[in-house]
Amino acid sequence: MPQGDWIVDQIEAISRFLAAMVLKRSQDTAQPVDRQGYVTEEIVLWSKLAGMLRAGEINAAENLLFAQAERGDSVSGRASAGAVTPGLARRFYGSLARMSDEELADHDFSREEIADGLAAIARLLREKVPGVRGEDEQV
């Protein structure tokens, strides 16, 4: 495991511990929370996607990302692509881009698919969410 991944894992473990302490829950039942202590659709989806990526389920994770964006439902009732935001899409594809070519190939994925997926999710988000940047700008 690269050194950077170990550091990220440590930061996530500390975050879970602090959330458990603040929310008075055991670490096993602590929900992912934002800075204000609220569980958000985006955080829950990212947790699922990150787990799938760690398990090597890259194609299934990408399918879930697109299914959520296409469904476009949101508990908040606001115009959205559900839990999928431009930031979440950047985070997802950024995680893939940081994987080695060998790691991607082991899971039947490629750098071209990363670029194609990012372009496709950007188009979808522009259709679903008013105010998402124009076609010449990145998500």
Sequence and secondary structure as in RCSB ss.txt:
>XXXX:A:sequence
MPQGDWIVDQIEAISRFLAAMVLKRSQDTAQPVDRQGYVTEEIVLWSKLAGMLRAGEINAAENLLFAQAERGDSV
SGRASAGAVTPGLARRFYGSLARMSDEELADHDFSREEIADGLAAIARLLREKVPGVRGEDEQV
>XXXX:A:secstr
  HHHHHHHHHHHHHHHHHHHHHT  TTT     TTS   HHHHHHHHHHHHHHTT HHHHHHHHHHHHHH   T
T SSSBTTB HHHHHHHHHHHHTS HHHHHHTT  HHHHHHHHHHHHHHHHHHSTT   TTS  
